[in-house]
Amino acid sequence: MGTPPATAQPQVTKHFTSSVLLWVRTEQARQTGMDYWKGPHSGIIAATPGLEEYRQIHLAEHNPGLWPATTGVETAIPAERKIDGIAEVTFQSALSPLKGRKQTALAHKDEVNVFRRTLLYAGPPNTSRWYDVASPVETVGARTVIYLRRRPGVRPGEFRRAVKKELVPALADTGMLKELRTQSFMPWIKRCGTHPASPTTTRRTNASTHQSSWDSPNRQPAPHSLAALPSATSRIN
């Protein structure tokens, strides 16, 4: 019996993207913080020179994770890791972060007004991949975000190939997705510690983590997967 043909890779464009995991402050109503993030804070970020895209993914408040228990794999989301949302920042070029330093400083100063913690996952240029799985005019509904961590002993290149060659084609081949993106993140850097604006705000990077977000009417659960509210994702180009 012959080996079944490999699933074709969808067309892809490469980008320079970082993701920031966010926890809103708890001394006020959660929705108050989410509204401030979507409004005043979003305006500060959107004014940053050199951005290709800035978008917010507002996650459901009660988010236990969607992947079933799997022996040998961490699938339950620890309480301290349950985030309120994700800010995805895509730059026009590798030099764009330098163009927006002043505006970024304003954003960092404003973070203390809404967030109790922020966690930056930075990716090198061209490691963010956006796959062509649907027409640009099709509307994305609910999103699912998946974070994957490679096992000790697995090389970063092996991990990235597994995502690119196995996970991405399998997801794209469902034919139900309106959006599919992945990101590769840089190794953890110790010097990226507490941000001076707030002692409760931590910014760091983490190794070999991928984020995939897509839309599917019948989406399947995944390791450390988080459900976003269907109407609470905003994008600013």
FIDO-214203 format. One record per atom (N, C-alpha, C): atom name; x, y, z. Coordinates in nm, 4 decimals, padded with zeros to 6 digits, m for minus. Layout:
N
CA,X,Y,Z .
...
REM end
This chain:
237
N,00.0856,m00.1200,00.0000 .
CA,00.0000,00.0000,00.0000 .
C,00.0886,00.1243,00.0000 .
N,00.0678,00.2160,m00.0950 .
CA,00.1546,00.3311,m00.1077 .
C,00.1296,00.4358,m00.0012 .
N,00.2268,00.5242,00.0137 .
CA,00.2157,00.6348,00.1085 .
C,00.1232,00.7408,00.0522 .
N,00.0257,00.7872,00.1280 .
CA,m00.0665,00.8891,00.0768 .
C,00.0080,01.0166,00.0442 .
N,m00.0315,01.0889,m00.0593 .
CA,00.0372,01.2125,m00.0965 .
C,00.0272,01.3171,00.0130 .
N,00.1341,01.3957,00.0256 .
CA,00.1365,01.5009,00.1278 .
C,00.0378,01.6117,00.0911 .
N,m00.0220,01.6683,00.1917 .
CA,m00.1144,01.7789,00.1693 .
C,m00.0380,01.9014,00.1219 .
N,m00.0863,01.9687,00.0199 .
CA,m00.0177,02.0849,m00.0349 .
C,m00.0185,02.1997,00.0656 .
N,00.0929,02.2730,00.0676 .
CA,00.1022,02.3893,00.1538 .
C,00.0241,02.5046,00.0924 .
N,m00.0566,02.5768,00.1717 .
CA,m00.1243,02.6955,00.1178 .
C,m00.0244,02.8069,00.0928 .
N,m00.0607,02.9016,00.0094 .
CA,00.0237,03.0177,m00.0149 .
C,00.0450,03.0932,00.1165 .
N,00.1648,03.1508,00.1324 .
CA,00.1984,03.2148,00.2590 .
C,00.2755,03.3432,00.2347 .
N,00.2533,03.4426,00.3207 .
CA,00.3350,03.5640,00.3230 .
C,00.4029,03.5726,00.4593 .
N,00.5261,03.6230,00.4610 .
CA,00.6038,03.6296,00.5835 .
C,00.6047,03.7724,00.6377 .
N,00.5989,03.7836,00.7706 .
CA,00.5885,03.9143,00.8346 .
C,00.6773,03.9211,00.9591 .
N,00.6829,04.0389,01.0165 .
CA,00.7613,04.0658,01.1379 .
C,00.6625,04.1024,01.2479 .
N,00.6302,04.0065,01.3343 .
CA,00.5224,04.0226,01.4316 .
C,00.5684,03.9848,01.5719 .
N,00.5221,04.0600,01.6695 .
CA,00.5371,04.0237,01.8099 .
C,00.3985,04.0185,01.8734 .
N,00.3853,03.9340,01.9750 .
CA,00.2581,03.9226,02.0472 .
C,00.2800,03.9587,02.1935 .
N,00.1844,04.0290,02.2507 .
CA,00.1916,04.0675,02.3911 .
C,00.0718,04.0084,02.4638 .
N,00.0987,03.9198,02.5596 .
CA,m00.0069,03.8622,02.6429 .
C,m00.0400,03.9612,02.7533 .
N,m00.1700,03.9796,02.7809 .
CA,m00.2135,04.0878,02.8684 .
C,m00.3069,04.0389,02.9787 .
N,m00.2854,04.0928,03.0978 .
CA,m00.3726,04.0713,03.2129 .
C,m00.4227,04.2085,03.2571 .
N,m00.5539,04.2311,03.2564 .
CA,m00.6060,04.3613,03.2988 .
C,m00.6051,04.3707,03.4508 .
N,m00.6088,04.4921,03.4996 .
CA,m00.6052,04.5154,03.6445 .
C,m00.7317,04.4599,03.7096 .
N,m00.7186,04.4147,03.8327 .
CA,m00.8300,04.3460,03.8992 .
C,m00.9031,04.4327,04.0011 .
N,m00.8552,04.5561,04.0263 .
CA,m00.9243,04.6402,04.1235 .
C,m01.0421,04.7146,04.0611 .
N,m01.0678,04.6889,03.9340 .
CA,m01.1844,04.7455,03.8675 .
C,m01.2529,04.6351,03.7877 .
N,m01.3721,04.6630,03.7402 .
CA,m01.4446,04.5632,03.6618 .
C,m01.3632,04.5244,03.5389 .
N,m01.3616,04.3948,03.5075 .
CA,m01.2824,04.3475,03.3939 .
C,m01.3217,04.4192,03.2656 .
N,m01.4506,04.4378,03.2423 .
CA,m01.4961,04.5009,03.1196 .
C,m01.4479,04.6447,03.1084 .
N,m01.4321,04.7121,03.2228 .
CA,m01.3785,04.8485,03.2212 .
C,m01.2383,04.8501,03.1627 .
N,m01.1563,04.7543,03.2070 .
CA,m01.0214,04.7453,03.1545 .
C,m01.0184,04.7075,03.0067 .
N,m01.1050,04.6144,02.9680 .
CA,m01.1090,04.5728,02.8283 .
C,m01.1526,04.6887,02.7377 .
N,m01.2467,04.7697,02.7860 .
CA,m01.2924,04.8848,02.7087 .
C,m01.1825,04.9904,02.6963 .
N,m01.1062,05.0107,02.8027 .
CA,m00.9967,05.1085,02.7979 .
C,m00.8901,05.0620,02.6992 .
N,m00.8605,04.9326,02.7013 .
CA,m00.7626,04.8779,02.6080 .
C,m00.8095,04.8973,02.4631 .
N,m00.9364,04.8706,02.4380 .
CA,m00.9910,04.8827,02.3030 .
C,m01.0009,05.0279,02.2592 .
N,m01.0156,05.1199,02.3558 .
CA,m01.0332,05.2607,02.3231 .
C,m00.9072,05.3432,02.3347 .
N,m00.8868,05.4137,02.4482 .
CA,m00.7729,05.5057,02.4627 .
C,m00.6368,05.4409,02.4379 .
N,m00.6133,05.3229,02.4953 .
CA,m00.4811,05.2610,02.4780 .
C,m00.4585,05.2197,02.3328 .
N,m00.5616,05.1712,02.2682 .
CA,m00.5510,05.1330,02.1278 .
C,m00.5124,05.2512,02.0404 .
N,m00.5662,05.3676,02.0727 .
CA,m00.5341,05.4870,01.9954 .
C,m00.3878,05.5235,02.0023 .
N,m00.3261,05.5023,02.1184 .
CA,m00.1832,05.5313,02.1337 .
C,m00.1004,05.4380,02.0454 .
N,m00.1328,05.3085,02.0492 .
CA,m00.0583,05.2115,01.9704 .
C,m00.0761,05.2366,01.8213 .
N,m00.1976,05.2637,01.7794 .
CA,m00.2280,05.2805,01.6373 .
C,m00.1528,05.3980,01.5758 .
N,m00.1128,05.4947,01.6571 .
CA,m00.0421,05.6125,01.6067 .
C,00.1076,05.5882,01.5910 .
N,00.1536,05.4679,01.6203 .
CA,00.2960,05.4364,01.6128 .
C,00.3419,05.4281,01.4679 .
N,00.4450,05.5018,01.4294 .
CA,00.4959,05.4919,01.2919 .
C,00.5550,05.3533,01.2655 .
N,00.5443,05.3073,01.1412 .
CA,00.6088,05.1828,01.1018 .
C,00.5286,05.0572,01.1244 .
N,00.4018,05.0708,01.1637 .
CA,00.3200,04.9514,01.1840 .
C,00.2532,04.9085,01.0538 .
N,00.2558,04.7793,01.0270 .
CA,00.1777,04.7234,00.9173 .
C,00.0375,04.6900,00.9655 .
N,00.0284,04.6372,01.0881 .
CA,m00.1013,04.6015,01.1451 .
C,m00.0908,04.5966,01.2965 .
N,m00.1950,04.6422,01.3622 .
CA,m00.2082,04.6247,01.5077 .
C,m00.3472,04.5700,01.5320 .
N,m00.3556,04.4569,01.6013 .
CA,m00.4872,04.4038,01.6304 .
C,m00.4920,04.3470,01.7717 .
N,m00.6117,04.3508,01.8259 .
CA,m00.6374,04.3024,01.9609 .
C,m00.7262,04.1789,01.9540 .
N,m00.6906,04.0782,02.0323 .
CA,m00.7753,03.9603,02.0464 .
C,m00.8242,03.9578,02.1902 .
N,m00.9525,03.9841,02.2095 .
CA,m01.0128,03.9870,02.3425 .
C,m01.0628,03.8466,02.3753 .
N,m01.0061,03.7861,02.4774 .
CA,m01.0406,03.6490,02.5105 .
C,m01.1596,03.6418,02.6055 .
N,m01.2291,03.5307,02.5982 .
CA,m01.3426,03.5090,02.6877 .
C,m01.2956,03.5084,02.8328 .
N,m01.3792,03.5608,02.9214 .
CA,m01.3396,03.5710,03.0630 .
C,m01.3181,03.4331,03.1250 .
N,m01.4054,03.3413,03.0973 .
CA,m01.3934,03.2052,03.1517 .
C,m01.3389,03.1154,03.0415 .
N,m01.2113,03.0827,03.0548 .
CA,m01.1394,03.0175,02.9472 .
C,m01.0585,02.9005,03.0017 .
N,m01.1191,02.7855,03.0270 .
CA,m01.0475,02.6740,03.0884 .
C,m00.9507,02.6038,02.9937 .
N,m00.9542,02.6360,02.8660 .
CA,m00.8754,02.5637,02.7678 .
C,m00.9611,02.4586,02.7010 .
N,m00.9292,02.4247,02.5784 .
CA,m01.0167,02.3403,02.4972 .
C,m00.9590,02.2029,02.4656 .
N,m00.8317,02.1814,02.4939 .
CA,m00.7702,02.0543,02.4566 .
C,m00.7943,01.9498,02.5641 .
N,m00.8370,01.8295,02.5281 .
CA,m00.8609,01.7251,02.6291 .
C,m00.7304,01.6807,02.6948 .
N,m00.7415,01.6288,02.8161 .
CA,m00.6237,01.5814,02.8888 .
C,m00.5498,01.4772,02.8063 .
N,m00.4186,01.4941,02.7952 .
CA,m00.3349,01.4050,02.7155 .
C,m00.2146,01.3632,02.7980 .
N,m00.1915,01.2355,02.8114 .
CA,m00.0794,01.1856,02.8906 .
C,00.0524,01.2359,02.8337 .
N,00.1344,01.2945,02.9220 .
CA,00.2659,01.3420,02.8816 .
C,00.2683,01.4803,02.8207 .
N,00.1516,01.5437,02.8098 .
CA,00.1437,01.6772,02.7512 .
C,00.0700,01.7698,02.8464 .
N,00.1252,01.8883,02.8680 .
CA,00.0597,01.9873,02.9538 .
C,m00.0502,02.0553,02.8736 .
N,m00.1745,02.0254,02.9086 .
CA,m00.2875,02.0819,02.8341 .
C,m00.3748,02.1735,02.9182 .
N,m00.3738,02.1561,03.0506 .
CA,m00.4520,02.2443,03.1375 .
C,m00.3805,02.3778,03.1512 .
N,m00.4553,02.4857,03.1487 .
CA,m00.3967,02.6191,03.1602 .
C,m00.3897,02.6578,03.3078 .
N,m00.2696,02.6763,03.3641 .
CA,m00.2580,02.7184,03.5036 .
C,m00.3288,02.8519,03.5263 .
N,m00.3820,02.8702,03.6456 .
CA,m00.4599,02.9911,03.6754 .
C,m00.3814,03.1185,03.6475 .
N,m00.2503,03.1185,03.6814 .
CA,m00.1706,03.2396,03.6636 .
C,m00.1403,03.2686,03.5169 .
N,m00.1690,03.1735,03.4289 .
CA,m00.1433,03.1942,03.2868 .
C,m00.2700,03.2249,03.2070 .
N,m00.3811,03.2364,03.2738 .
CA,m00.5053,03.2683,03.2038 .
C,m00.5085,03.4183,03.1745 .
N,m00.4905,03.4502,03.0493 .
CA,m00.4774,03.5903,03.0087 .
C,m00.6126,03.6472,02.9658 .
N,m00.6181,03.7813,02.9617 .
CA,m00.7411,03.8488,02.9201 .
C,m00.7421,03.8811,02.7714 .
N,m00.6241,03.8933,02.7138 .
CA,m00.6205,03.9266,02.5720 .
C,m00.4790,03.9229,02.5178 .
N,m00.4689,03.9418,02.3867 .
CA,m00.3415,03.9401,02.3162 .
C,m00.3373,04.0590,02.2218 .
N,m00.2278,04.1325,02.2257 .
CA,m00.2037,04.2392,02.1289 .
C,m00.1021,04.1883,02.0276 .
N,m00.1390,04.1880,01.9016 .
CA,m00.0483,04.1460,01.7952 .
C,m00.0020,04.2700,01.7196 .
N,00.1300,04.2890,01.7149 .
CA,00.1878,04.4057,01.6500 .
C,00.2751,04.3582,01.5341 .
N,00.2396,04.3962,01.4130 .
CA,00.3168,04.3593,01.2946 .
C,00.3809,04.4844,01.2364 .
N,00.5125,04.4774,01.2179 .
CA,00.5899,04.5929,01.1705 .
C,00.6119,04.5854,01.0197 .
N,00.6338,04.7011,00.9588 .
CA,00.6572,04.7081,00.8154 .
C,00.7943,04.6543,00.7780 .
N,00.8927,04.6713,00.8672 .
CA,01.0283,04.6241,00.8396 .
C,01.1028,04.6042,00.9711 .
N,01.2234,04.5515,00.9631 .
CA,01.3045,04.5279,01.0822 .
C,01.3440,04.6583,01.1508 .
N,01.3429,04.7690,01.0766 .
CA,01.3802,04.8988,01.1335 .
C,01.2607,04.9738,01.1917 .
N,01.1414,04.9242,01.1688 .
CA,01.0211,04.9949,01.2141 .
C,01.0166,05.0197,01.3647 .
N,01.0595,04.9240,01.4503 .
CA,01.0554,04.9517,01.5948 .
C,01.1357,05.0753,01.6345 .
N,01.2412,05.1071,01.5588 .
CA,01.3203,05.2263,01.5889 .
C,01.2428,05.3531,01.5543 .
N,01.1625,05.3475,01.4489 .
CA,01.0839,05.4648,01.4084 .
C,00.9782,05.4993,01.5127 .
N,00.9279,05.3981,01.5823 .
CA,00.8171,05.4216,01.6743 .
C,00.8553,05.4289,01.8201 .
N,00.9826,05.4558,01.8504 .
CA,01.0274,05.4520,01.9901 .
C,00.9548,05.5521,02.0797 .
N,00.9301,05.6723,02.0316 .
CA,00.8637,05.7728,02.1145 .
C,00.7200,05.7319,02.1452 .
N,00.6497,05.6838,02.0440 .
CA,00.5114,05.6431,02.0655 .
C,00.5039,05.5186,02.1531 .
N,00.6022,05.4299,02.1373 .
CA,00.6071,05.3099,02.2208 .
C,00.6286,05.3465,02.3665 .
N,00.7093,05.4490,02.3921 .
CA,00.7311,05.4947,02.5288 .
C,00.6009,05.5451,02.5907 .
N,00.5185,05.6137,02.5107 .
CA,00.3883,05.6598,02.5597 .
C,00.2978,05.5415,02.5921 .
N,00.3033,05.4402,02.5080 .
CA,00.2214,05.3213,02.5314 .
C,00.2633,05.2502,02.6589 .
N,00.3935,05.2366,02.6811 .
CA,00.4423,05.1731,02.8041 .
C,00.3979,05.2509,02.9277 .
N,00.4012,05.3832,02.9172 .
CA,00.3596,05.4666,03.0302 .
C,00.2114,05.4499,03.0604 .
N,00.1318,05.4267,02.9563 .
CA,m00.0132,05.4130,02.9726 .
C,m00.0536,05.2734,03.0194 .
N,00.0347,05.1752,03.0054 .
CA,00.0005,05.0376,03.0410 .
C,m00.0479,05.0244,03.1849 .
N,00.0124,05.1011,03.2746 .
CA,m00.0212,05.0883,03.4167 .
C,m00.1671,05.1256,03.4431 .
N,m00.2283,05.2004,03.3509 .
CA,m00.3677,05.2410,03.3686 .
C,m00.4665,05.1274,03.3438 .
N,m00.4207,05.0232,03.2770 .
CA,m00.5152,04.9180,03.2377 .
C,m00.4649,04.7771,03.2681 .
N,m00.3321,04.7558,03.2643 .
CA,m00.2803,04.6203,03.2787 .
C,m00.2053,04.6019,03.4099 .
N,m00.2209,04.4824,03.4685 .
CA,m00.1402,04.4476,03.5857 .
C,m00.0180,04.3668,03.5456 .
N,m00.0202,04.3116,03.4242 .
CA,00.0946,04.2374,03.3744 .
C,00.0887,04.2306,03.2235 .
N,00.2051,04.2441,03.1587 .
CA,00.2155,04.2244,03.0146 .
C,00.3347,04.1339,02.9885 .
N,00.3205,04.0452,02.8912 .
CA,00.4262,03.9488,02.8611 .
C,00.4519,03.9510,02.7118 .
N,00.5706,03.9966,02.6746 .
CA,00.6042,04.0141,02.5337 .
C,00.6692,03.8883,02.4770 .
N,00.6110,03.8367,02.3683 .
CA,00.6712,03.7279,02.2924 .
C,00.7186,03.7883,02.1604 .
N,00.8500,03.8031,02.1456 .
CA,00.9066,03.8688,02.0286 .
C,00.9513,03.7660,01.9256 .
N,00.9245,03.7956,01.8005 .
CA,00.9665,03.7072,01.6923 .
C,01.0589,03.7793,01.5965 .
N,01.1611,03.7131,01.5443 .
CA,01.2493,03.7744,01.4450 .
C,01.1731,03.8067,01.3172 .
N,01.2273,03.8933,01.2310 .
CA,01.1617,03.9240,01.1035 .
C,01.1385,03.7978,01.0199 .
N,01.0248,03.7950,00.9517 .
CA,00.9872,03.6880,00.8581 .
C,00.9539,03.5547,00.9242 .
N,00.9367,03.5521,01.0566 .
CA,00.8982,03.4268,01.1222 .
C,00.7493,03.4220,01.1534 .
N,00.6799,03.5299,01.1251 .
CA,00.5341,03.5303,01.1336 .
C,00.4798,03.4975,00.9955 .
N,00.3977,03.3939,00.9870 .
CA,00.3486,03.3479,00.8573 .
C,00.1965,03.3565,00.8519 .
N,00.1464,03.4193,00.7465 .
CA,00.0032,03.4331,00.7255 .
C,m00.0334,03.3501,00.6034 .
N,m00.1185,03.2502,00.6234 .
CA,m00.1512,03.1547,00.5181 .
C,m00.2797,03.1941,00.4471 .
N,m00.2786,03.1745,00.3166 .
CA,m00.3939,03.2077,00.2334 .
C,m00.4893,03.0891,00.2322 .
N,m00.5864,03.0913,00.3221 .
CA,m00.6806,02.9802,00.3326 .
C,m00.8234,03.0205,00.2964 .
N,m00.8441,03.1490,00.2702 .
CA,m00.9788,03.1967,00.2356 .
C,m00.9678,03.3299,00.1632 .
N,m01.0767,03.3715,00.1049 .
CA,m01.0800,03.5000,00.0367 .
C,m01.0670,03.6139,00.1383 .
N,m00.9936,03.7212,00.1043 .
CA,m00.9781,03.8347,00.1971 .
C,m01.1100,03.8995,00.2380 .
N,m01.2141,03.8822,00.1554 .
CA,m01.3425,03.9465,00.1864 .
C,m01.4253,03.8634,00.2842 .
N,m01.3852,03.7399,00.3110 .
CA,m01.4596,03.6572,00.4050 .
C,m01.4348,03.7037,00.5472 .
N,m01.5411,03.7124,00.6244 .
CA,m01.5329,03.7630,00.7603 .
C,m01.4927,03.6528,00.8575 .
N,m01.3954,03.6833,00.9418 .
CA,m01.3532,03.5890,01.0466 .
C,m01.4478,03.6031,01.1645 .
N,m01.4981,03.4926,01.2159 .
CA,m01.5858,03.4962,01.3328 .
C,m01.5051,03.4747,01.4587 .
N,m01.5289,03.3654,01.5284 .
CA,m01.4544,03.3357,01.6507 .
C,m01.3142,03.2869,01.6167 .
N,m01.2188,03.3153,01.7035 .
CA,m01.0817,03.2699,01.6857 .
C,m01.0425,03.1748,01.7979 .
N,m00.9511,03.0853,01.7661 .
CA,m00.8882,03.0012,01.8670 .
C,m00.7385,03.0253,01.8604 .
N,m00.6770,03.0460,01.9747 .
CA,m00.5335,03.0704,01.9829 .
C,m00.4677,02.9488,02.0477 .
N,m00.3613,02.8997,01.9870 .
CA,m00.2906,02.7827,02.0389 .
C,m00.1461,02.8209,02.0670 .
N,m00.0978,02.7896,02.1872 .
CA,00.0431,02.8078,02.2205 .
C,00.1067,02.6710,02.2387 .
N,00.2147,02.6474,02.1665 .
CA,00.2852,02.5205,02.1712 .
C,00.4265,02.5412,02.2257 .
N,00.4681,02.4539,02.3139 .
CA,00.6042,02.4588,02.3693 .
C,00.6758,02.3288,02.3333 .
N,00.7939,02.3400,02.2778 .
CA,00.8667,02.2198,02.2377 .
C,00.9212,02.1451,02.3599 .
N,00.9312,02.0153,02.3445 .
CA,00.9849,01.9317,02.4510 .
C,01.1359,01.9539,02.4652 .
N,01.1894,01.9356,02.5873 .
CA,01.3351,01.9387,02.6048 .
C,01.4001,01.8335,02.5150 .
N,01.5079,01.8720,02.4513 .
CA,01.5765,01.7789,02.3626 .
C,01.5362,01.7899,02.2172 .
N,01.4232,01.8562,02.1912 .
CA,01.3793,01.8777,02.0531 .
C,01.4416,02.0077,02.0030 .
N,01.5102,02.0005,01.8914 .
CA,01.5756,02.1193,01.8383 .
C,01.4739,02.2177,01.7823 .
N,01.5050,02.3470,01.7927 .
CA,01.4105,02.4473,01.7404 .
C,01.3738,02.4255,01.5946 .
N,01.4723,02.3858,01.5134 .
CA,01.4428,02.3631,01.3724 .
C,01.3453,02.2486,01.3515 .
N,01.3596,02.1420,01.4302 .
CA,01.2669,02.0288,01.4216 .
C,01.1259,02.0726,01.4580 .
N,01.1180,02.1547,01.5621 .
CA,00.9882,02.2018,01.6092 .
C,00.9190,02.2852,01.5025 .
N,00.9955,02.3783,01.4444 .
CA,00.9372,02.4648,01.3417 .
C,00.8934,02.3843,01.2191 .
N,00.9733,02.2846,01.1818 .
CA,00.9359,02.2017,01.0669 .
C,00.8087,02.1228,01.0935 .
N,00.7933,02.0738,01.2170 .
CA,00.6726,01.9979,01.2504 .
C,00.5484,02.0853,01.2372 .
N,00.5590,02.2100,01.2822 .
CA,00.4457,02.3020,01.2705 .
C,00.4175,02.3328,01.1233 .
N,00.5242,02.3612,01.0490 .
CA,00.5088,02.4006,00.9092 .
C,00.4628,02.2853,00.8214 .
N,00.5208,02.1673,00.8410 .
CA,00.4961,02.0554,00.7507 .
C,00.3789,01.9670,00.7921 .
N,00.3447,01.9663,00.9223 .
CA,00.2396,01.8766,00.9681 .
C,00.1156,01.9512,01.0176 .
N,00.1349,02.0446,01.1111 .
CA,00.0195,02.1117,01.1702 .
C,m00.0511,02.2032,01.0707 .
N,00.0256,02.2894,01.0043 .
CA,m00.0357,02.3861,00.9128 .
C,m00.1134,02.3175,00.8006 .
N,m00.0559,02.2197,00.7290 .
CA,m00.1350,02.1540,00.6233 .
C,m00.2593,02.0845,00.6769 .
N,m00.2476,02.0239,00.7966 .
CA,m00.3639,01.9548,00.8529 .
C,m00.4766,02.0529,00.8818 .
N,m00.4445,02.1687,00.9344 .
CA,m00.5462,02.2692,00.9632 .
C,m00.6044,02.3267,00.8341 .
N,m00.5154,02.3589,00.7403 .
CA,m00.5611,02.4191,00.6151 .
C,m00.6493,02.3225,00.5369 .
N,m00.6206,02.1940,00.5492 .
CA,m00.6915,02.0940,00.4713 .
C,m00.8345,02.0717,00.5199 .
N,m00.8701,02.1275,00.6345 .
CA,m01.0077,02.1119,00.6822 .
C,m01.1065,02.1843,00.5923 .
N,m01.0589,02.2905,00.5250 .
CA,m01.1457,02.3664,00.4365 .
C,m01.2447,02.4561,00.5080 .
N,m01.2319,02.4665,00.6408 .
CA,m01.3287,02.5455,00.7175 .
C,m01.2691,02.6743,00.7725 .
N,m01.1403,02.6968,00.7512 .
CA,m01.0739,02.8104,00.8136 .
C,m01.0888,02.9377,00.7318 .
N,m01.1058,03.0485,00.8010 .
CA,m01.1097,03.1796,00.7388 .
C,m00.9778,03.2536,00.7598 .
N,m00.8972,03.2028,00.8522 .
CA,m00.7689,03.2665,00.8819 .
C,m00.6773,03.1653,00.9476 .
N,m00.5493,03.1681,00.9108 .
CA,m00.4509,03.0804,00.9730 .
C,m00.3173,03.1528,00.9767 .
N,m00.2659,03.1738,01.0971 .
CA,m00.1374,03.2411,01.1147 .
C,m00.0531,03.1647,01.2166 .
N,00.0783,03.1674,01.1967 .
CA,00.1691,03.1108,01.2968 .
C,00.2791,03.2114,01.3267 .
N,00.3361,03.2000,01.4461 .
CA,00.4493,03.2822,01.4854 .
C,00.5540,03.1945,01.5538 .
N,00.6812,03.2264,01.5304 .
CA,00.7915,03.1642,01.6035 .
C,00.8544,03.2710,01.6914 .
N,00.8810,03.2358,01.8163 .
CA,00.9308,03.3348,01.9110 .
C,01.0760,03.3099,01.9483 .
N,01.1442,03.4175,01.9853 .
CA,01.2853,03.4107,02.0222 .
C,01.3028,03.3499,02.1615 .
N,01.4257,03.3068,02.1952 .
CA,01.4522,03.2499,02.3277 .
C,01.4289,03.3511,02.4392 .
N,01.4048,03.2997,02.5587 .
CA,01.3866,03.3831,02.6770 .
C,01.5130,03.4629,02.7055 .
N,01.4963,03.5908,02.7384 .
CA,01.6092,03.6792,02.7685 .
C,01.5928,03.7324,02.9104 .
N,01.6872,03.7023,02.9949 .
CA,01.6759,03.7339,03.1366 .
C,01.6674,03.8837,03.1623 .
N,01.7407,03.9632,03.0829 .
CA,01.7452,04.1073,03.1098 .
C,01.6133,04.1778,03.0813 .
N,01.5227,04.1089,03.0094 .
CA,01.3901,04.1679,02.9844 .
C,01.3033,04.1437,03.1066 .
N,01.3192,04.2272,03.2077 .
CA,01.2498,04.2059,03.3337 .
C,01.1341,04.3000,03.3522 .
N,01.1096,04.3417,03.4760 .
CA,00.9963,04.4264,03.5084 .
C,01.0088,04.5616,03.4419 .
N,00.9019,04.6051,03.3805 .
CA,00.8995,04.7361,03.3171 .
C,00.8938,04.8443,03.4247 .
N,00.9761,04.9521,03.4118 .
CA,00.9820,05.0541,03.5178 .
C,00.8508,05.1258,03.5442 .
N,00.7593,05.1226,03.4484 .
CA,00.6324,05.1937,03.4682 .
C,00.5467,05.1286,03.5750 .
N,00.5651,04.9994,03.5952 .
CA,00.4826,04.9293,03.6922 .
C,00.5535,04.8050,03.7413 .
N,00.5649,04.7868,03.8729 .
CA,00.6331,04.6683,03.9240 .
C,00.5589,04.5388,03.8939 .
N,00.4354,04.5483,03.8507 .
CA,00.3593,04.4264,03.8219 .
C,00.3570,04.3950,03.6729 .
N,00.4291,04.4737,03.5947 .
CA,00.4298,04.4542,03.4506 .
C,00.5601,04.3882,03.4084 .
N,00.5537,04.2674,03.3576 .
CA,00.6713,04.1926,03.3168 .
C,00.6721,04.1770,03.1667 .
N,00.7864,04.1987,03.1065 .
CA,00.8013,04.1845,02.9623 .
C,00.9182,04.0904,02.9380 .
N,00.8965,03.9837,02.8635 .
CA,01.0044,03.8910,02.8339 .
C,00.9732,03.8158,02.7049 .
N,01.0681,03.7357,02.6614 .
CA,01.0453,03.6529,02.5447 .
C,01.0577,03.5074,02.5841 .
N,01.0030,03.4208,02.5043 .
CA,01.0037,03.2790,02.5352 .
C,01.0403,03.2004,02.4121 .
N,01.1013,03.0845,02.4315 .
CA,01.1554,03.0077,02.3197 .
C,01.0526,02.9169,02.2545 .
N,01.0668,02.9028,02.1267 .
CA,00.9995,02.7987,02.0481 .
C,00.8514,02.7847,02.0781 .
N,00.7818,02.8939,02.0802 .
CA,00.6374,02.8915,02.0989 .
C,00.5712,02.9393,01.9716 .
N,00.4673,02.8719,01.9278 .
CA,00.3956,02.9123,01.8083 .
C,00.2543,02.9529,01.8461 .
N,00.2046,03.0483,01.7748 .
CA,00.0653,03.0878,01.7918 .
C,m00.0061,03.0663,01.6604 .
N,m00.1142,02.9984,01.6634 .
CA,m00.1977,02.9812,01.5449 .
C,m00.3367,03.0325,01.5773 .
N,m00.3922,03.1132,01.4909 .
CA,m00.5294,03.1582,01.5112 .
C,m00.6049,03.1388,01.3815 .
N,m00.7243,03.0915,01.3941 .
CA,m00.8058,03.0676,01.2771 .
C,m00.9514,03.0774,01.3142 .
N,m01.0333,03.0671,01.2140 .
CA,m01.1769,03.0657,01.2388 .
C,m01.2348,02.9397,01.1793 .
N,m01.3199,02.8735,01.2545 .
CA,m01.3866,02.7538,01.2046 .
C,m01.5194,02.7393,01.2773 .
N,m01.6262,02.7108,01.2068 .
CA,m01.7559,02.6932,01.2719 .
C,m01.7552,02.5771,01.3712 .
N,m01.6718,02.4772,01.3444 .
CA,m01.6654,02.3603,01.4322 .
C,m01.5207,02.3372,01.4749 .
N,m01.4592,02.4384,01.5352 .
CA,m01.3164,02.4290,01.5653 .
C,m01.2894,02.3198,01.6693 .
N,m01.1764,02.2540,01.6535 .
CA,m01.1355,02.1484,01.7432 .
C,m01.0422,02.2052,01.8494 .
N,m01.0412,02.1475,01.9685 .
CA,m00.9548,02.1976,02.0738 .
C,m00.8088,02.1673,02.0476 .
N,m00.7205,02.2386,02.1181 .
CA,m00.5772,02.2205,02.0984 .
C,m00.5018,02.2512,02.2269 .
N,m00.3742,02.2086,02.2409 .
CA,m00.2998,02.2335,02.3635 .
C,m00.2952,02.3814,02.3989 .
N,m00.3251,02.4124,02.5227 .
CA,m00.3261,02.5509,02.5689 .
C,m00.4011,02.6412,02.4727 .
N,m00.5181,02.5979,02.4296 .
CA,m00.5958,02.6783,02.3373 .
C,m00.6925,02.7671,02.4128 .
N,m00.7113,02.8885,02.3599 .
CA,m00.7941,02.9892,02.4236 .
C,m00.8984,03.0369,02.3249 .
N,m01.0208,03.0500,02.3699 .
CA,m01.1286,03.0958,02.2820 .
C,m01.1446,03.2464,02.2934 .
N,m01.1474,03.3129,02.1784 .
CA,m01.1702,03.4566,02.1767 .
C,m01.3182,03.4835,02.1544 .
N,m01.3653,03.5945,02.2062 .
CA,m01.5042,03.6335,02.1855 .
C,m01.5259,03.6678,02.0383 .
N,m01.6313,03.6165,01.9760 .
CA,m01.6516,03.6376,01.8330 .
C,m01.6561,03.7841,01.7918 .
N,m01.7081,03.8717,01.8769 .
CA,m01.7264,04.0107,01.8388 .
C,m01.6231,04.1033,01.9012 .
N,m01.5188,04.0466,01.9601 .
CA,m01.4286,04.1311,02.0386 .
C,m01.2874,04.1332,01.9850 .
N,m01.2694,04.1111,01.8553 .
CA,m01.1377,04.1211,01.7957 .
C,m01.1360,04.2454,01.7071 .
N,m01.0430,04.3358,01.7343 .
CA,m01.0357,04.4587,01.6546 .
C,m00.9003,04.4674,01.5860 .
N,m00.8990,04.5249,01.4666 .
CA,m00.7755,04.5381,01.3893 .
C,m00.7629,04.6812,01.3442 .
N,m00.6401,04.7319,01.3475 .
CA,m00.6114,04.8645,01.2982 .
C,m00.4965,04.8524,01.2005 .
N,m00.5190,04.8858,01.0732 .
CA,m00.4145,04.8792,00.9714 .
C,m00.3603,05.0187,00.9464 .
REM end
